[in-house]
């Protein structure tokens, strides 16, 4: 008897250790499906919801589907979806998919993990107010204590200068849900010594992540940083918020006022985009992307990056130059007032103030709701669903503490999303 117990204890320790190690990597569901079992509507609905929220196949016999079925049969739909939301695959697959679209230049749902994606996954796992995704001074990385096999962890050489640290997530099949840890205080490469890291100045959530800067601060004139911030965080492609009635006070001198010798063309087309976009791009005055050593985000508060005032010879008659990082949002008039629903200041200084303006707008909530719908329902919300998006965005803003998981819970249960609705 004692011997048997001892055996169990030893096996338990071994298995315990093994499952601890396995915990941070993916593991399949294991149960044997009874093919003669009757599939009730609740079972089918439970499985549909689980798959929509986790992106993973699952058999009916799985304990999670059993629990969800019981909740659905008891009229407790929210409790049912919470079973799926507690699943690591909700974070590792679905939140990752949503974040990939937001964090990449091509809006691709499948891409290698980077610091921007990891920060979305970690912050949503930790229930952090979604506005802090744009304004917070924190980031997420692999916790070596949870994943000792992940050894590429040097801040300068594996994190700030290349993607090696985050590539380990796929290479070692790590579960982000289990291994990500929050780090307070963003870091950047010291602009005066490329082998050194210093505390980031003017940190602004994922906008100052390496991945975001790599996608949008490379080459160009830092206009794309504004264009893409509006496209990804406010779901507003620039053509939709262009406004040629605004003054061109801040339009860069590299933008000719006589394209093809036609001043009217400038007034009708160029100015429409450039008047509002250029009124804000100065917040990135100190930002650049350095292509050396794998590429890193560079921020130098003592310098206006030369590309901000490039090709001034296009408009020799003008004197305007960018001299600092103050901004004055010109996308506030006419249709743009209702589109964005700005709340709070639309002028300010620096990236964090700019990011705060975006995060506090009504449109930020509507846009996140749209991203959630697309991620869980597998398609963009049709125009006739605008009212639903508006309603859930308002609740997200006013009742649900800006917790993205609650949006997923509520949207997944919509009949428009995963089938027959309020079971
Ligand atoms: C639909 C909006 C839109 C219109 C209209 C538009 N632009 Fe732009 N422009 C942009 C965006 C966005 C960028 C930044 C592109 C990037 O960096 O990828 C840009 C960048 C530029 C640049 C900097 C190019 C560089 O090398 O980075 C110049 C110069 C410019 N535009 C001039 C013009 C002129 C002249 C017109 C009118 C003939 C015009 N633009 C019309 C949106 C627009």
Boltz pocket constraint, residues with backbone or C-beta under 6 A from the ligand:
constraints:
  - pocket:
      binder: B
      contacts: [[A, 219], [A, 220], [A, 221], [A, 222], [A, 223], [A, 224], [A, 227], [A, 238], [A, 239], [A, 242], [A, 254], [A, 255], [A, 256], [A, 259], [A, 265], [A, 266], [A, 269], [A, 270], [A, 271], [A, 272], [A, 273], [A, 274]]
      max_distance: 6.0
